């Protein structure tokens, strides 16, 4: 018994578990979003997600030994907030239209766009294995699409648009974290996304019921907690151990979708998920190998 508990004192195990827990939290966020966007405007849900993400992030920041709100990259933070708001809008539109597991799987194509953007905009070199993984990964999207379904119709294109925007944000965040902490990047992301949401809120507002208000607040707070857990995970263990745990999100979203929305994963979704996940892990492995050399 002592040996089994001793395992959890290992920082690598703690980091991996933190990432798994973060994916469970974000799956719960998706669950609340999928429920609330059926009754409220997507803009309103995005606003709650961003605004109530601020308290846990600020709390985590002030616990840091040398925390500061000062940044010399404010224009880039604003750009990140604006694109982030648009990205979340696309994601929540997809969640309103498609099963949880399908949206989650499609969102993992963002790593393919990161490879593309990194090569073209940051002049980062990608090897042959990574390019093959990118092409094969996009084939997984075609597998997931239902027979006769237009790739540019409905929620599917919105999920892919989110992946494009998410990749842009990840590239942007990579530049920001050269000088600012991860918490500061998340803080300004949430702040500027909330400010943008305020402009549209008067035309998109529907007064929520008390139970729905609690859900909207909880999805925002949970989003902040999820980000803190991700940051914690990478501070405890190497990316090679932590990053693959991100793919457990597919499992949690399949589980929640099945239990709460009776969404049964199709064979096409399972095959497509395995293709996208395998290609994503290959790109991740190659990226980590290149960092070590």
N, C-alpha and C positions, 0 to 999 in steps of 0.2 A: 504493500500500500504506500509506504514511504517513497519507494522508487518511482511509482506512478505519479505521485504529486511532485516529486523532484524534477520531473521532465518539464513541468510548467514554469520552473525557475530559469530554464534555458532561454536566453534572449532571442535566439532564432525562432524557437517555438512560440514565444510571446508575440514576436513580430508577425508570424504567419497567422496566428489566432486573431490578432488585431485586425488584419486584413479580411479574414473570413467574417469576423463580426461586423466590420464596415460594410461588407457586401450584403449581409443580412439586413442591416439598418437601411441601406439604399433600396433593397427589395421591398421593405415595409413602406418606404417613401413612395415607390412606384405604385404600391397597393393603394395608399391613400389618394394619390393623384388620379389613378384610374377610376376610383370611386367618385371623387369630387368633380372631375371635369365633365361628368355626365349631367351635372346640375348647375355648374357655375362656369363662367367664361374662362378660357385658358389663361388670358392675361391676369385675371384675378388670382388664379391658383399659382401662377409663376411669381406674382408679387409676394404672396404669403410665403412661398418657398424661399425667396431671397431675403425678405425682411426679417423673418424669424430665424434665419440662419445666423444672423449677426450676434445675438446674445451669447451662444456657446462659443463662438469664435473669439469674441472680445474677451470672454472669461479665460479662455486658453491663452490668449496673448498676454494678459496682465499677470499671468502666473509665470511667464518667462522672465529670466533674470535681467535681460536688457531689452525690454520690449519698447517699440516706438511706432507711432503712426506716420512718421516722416518717410517720404519717398521722393526720389528725384526722377521717377518714371511715371508721373501722373497721367500723361497722355496715353501711355500704353495701358495703364490700369483702366482708364475710361473706355478705351477700345475693347478691352477684355470684358468689361461689364456690359457694354452694349451688345457685343456678339454673343455673350453668354445668355442674355435675356432672350435673344432671337433663337438661340440653340435650344433653350428650355421650352420655348413655345413649340418648336418643331417636335421635340421629344414628347411633350404632353399631348399634342395632336395625334401622334402615332399611338400613344398609350390609349387614347380614347377610341381608336379605330381597330387596333390589332391586339392579339393576346400578349400578355406580359412577357412570356419566354421569347416570342418572336421578336418583339421590340428590343429586348435585352441583347439577343444574339446579333441583330443587325447593328446595334450600337458598337459592338466590338470591332466593326470594320474601321473604326476610327484609327486603329494602329496602322492600317494600310495607307490611309490618307496622310498620317504623320510621316511615313516613309517617303511618300510622294512629295509632300511639302518640304520635308527636310532636304531632299535631293535638289529640288528646283529653287528654293528660296534661301536656304542656309548653306547650300553647296556641300551638304553632307553626303558622303559616298555610301552607296548601298551595294552589297555584293550580289552575285547571281542568285544565290539561294533566297535572299530577301525579295528580289524582284519576282522570282517564281512563286514565292509564297503570296505576294500581293495579288498576282494574276489569278492564282488558284483560289485565294480567299474570296475574290469577287465572284468566282464561279459558284461558291457556296451560297451567295445571295440569290443567284438565279435558281439554284436548287430549292431554296426556301420558298420562293414565289410560287403561288398556286398555279396549276396549269391554266393557261389562258389569261392570267392576271397581268395587267399592264404594269411594268416596273415603275412607270412614272405616274401612277394613279393611286390615290388614297393614302393611307397611313404609311405604306412602305417607303415612298419617296421622302416623306417627312422624317422617318427614322434615319435614312441615308443622309439627308441634309443635316440632321443633328450630328452625325458622325463627321461630316466635313467640317462643320463649325467647331466641334469638340477637338478635332485635330489641330485646327488653327489656334484654339485657346491653349492647347498643350504646348505647341511651339512657342506661343507668346509667353506662357508661364515659365518655360525653360529659360527664356531671356530675362524675365523679371526676377527669377530666383537667383540670378547671378549677384544681385545686390540687395534684394528684399527677402524676408523670410517667407516661407510657405503660408504661414498664418496671415501675414500682411496681404499677400496676393489674394487669398480667399476673402479676407475682410473687404478689400476694395471691390472685388468682383461682386460680392453681395450688396455692398453699399450702392454702387453705381447702377446695378441691375434694379435695385429697389427704387432709386430715383427715377429711372426710366419708366418703371411700372406705374409710378404715381401720376405721370402725365396722361396715361391711358385709362387709369382706374375709374375716373368719373363716368366714362362712356361704357365701361365694362362691368361696373359694380352691381352685384345682386346681394342683398343683405342675407348672410347665411344663418341657418338655424343654429342653435347652441351646440348640438352634437357635431354639425359640420364645421363650425368655427373651431372647435377643439381639434378636429382632424386637420384643418388647414394650418393651425398653429403648430401642431405636432409634426407635420411633414416638414415644416421649415426648421424647427429645432433639431429633428432627426437628421436633416441634411447637414447641419452644422456639426453634429456629433459624428456623423459618418466621415466628414472631412478631417476631423481631429484624429479619428482612429487610423485613417490612411497615413497621415503625417507621422503618427506615433509608430505605426508599423515599419515605415522606412527608417525611422530613427533607431529602432531596436535591432533590425536585421538587414542583411544585404538584399539588394533588389532581386538577385537571382532566386532567393527563397520566397520573398514576399510577393513579387509581381504575379507569378502564376496563380496565386490564390484569388486573384481578381475574377478568374473564370468560374469560381464557385457561384457567382451571381446568377449564372444560367440555371443552376440547380435550384436555388432558392426561389427564383421567379417561376420556374416550372411548378414547384411545390405549391406556392401561394396561388398561382393562377388556377391550378387544378382544384385545390381545396375550396377556394372562395369564389371562383368564377366559373368552375366546371370546364376549364380550358384544357383539353387533352392534347398533348404534344403529338403532332403528326409525324409519320416516318420521314417526310421531306424535311421537316424542321430538325429532327434528330440528326439526319445525315448532313444537312447544311450547317448545323451547329458544330458538328465534329470537324468539318472542313475548315470553317472559320476559326475555331478554337486552335486546331493544329497549326494552321498557318500563322496565327497570331503568336503562338508560343515559339514557333521557329524564328520569326522576326525578332522576338524578344531575346531569344538565346543568342542569335547572331549579333544583336546590338550589344549585349552584355560582354560577349567574347571580344568584340572590337574595343570596348572600353578598357578591358583588362590588359590589352596589348599595348 
